Amino acid sequence: MDFSAIWDLVTSSFMKILIPGIMVTIPLTVISFTLAMIIAVICAMIMYAKIPVLKQIVRFYIWIIRGTPLLVQLYVIFFGLPSLGITVDAFPSAVFVFAINEGAYCAETMRAALESVPVGQIDAGYCVGMNYFQIMWHIVLPQAFRNAFPSLSNSLIGMVKDTSLASNITVTEMFMVTRRIAGTSYQTMALYLEVAFIYLMFSTILTWLQHYGERKLSTFGEVKA
């Protein structure tokens, strides 16, 4: 085994893999997770408010999404919809599926976080003249996000790694680039370890940000002597 040649391949391919990670993987994660959080908050508020018909629709959505594999969902949207005359490009398809998938999981996280806020604070909001939406915006949601922050951060880190599945629907993110290089060089072990290291780098940075955010939130609202 020529370790020198392998090392040259790894060093020369590093930027070729990293650049798609920055230009595709990170934007895919950020856009998808932002949309997922919007979906999650809306669904959680519907379940929290116990709106009869909408609550059942949300429950059905969560049941379907959480009960089917993410890869299958990607295939249904990208390869299945064209059979119905609906064609969606690879990147928007991935964004849609990741947002819908992660939104279902985060909806349960947000629902639990909303229910963790003491009911007495809602009553206090009504006592000072706030309406329901003001109470949710100024009292309940800020505390819910604070309680849900660790779980949501873990979901974000998980999504970074899940974006590798987008390569199955031709999204040219860093895992697909790695597969192409491996297909021509046949140095699969070295290259897959390299892309794993880059994923680890991204996850580690997000973990540091998570810990920083948790420290900031732990002191939020503290009264200083």
Buried (B, 14 or more C-beta within 10 A) or exposed (E): EEEEEBEEBBEEBBEEBBEBBEEBBBBBBEBBBEBBBEBBBBBBBBBBEEEEEBBEEBBEBBEEBEEEEBEEBBBEBBEEEEEEEEEBEBBEBBBBBBBBBBBBBBBBBBBBBBBEBEEEEBEEBEEEEBEEEEBBEEBBBBBBBBBBBBBBBBBBBEBBBBBBBBBBBEBBBBBBBBBBBBEEBEBEEBBBEBBBEBBEEBBEEBBEEBEEBEEEBEEEEEEEE
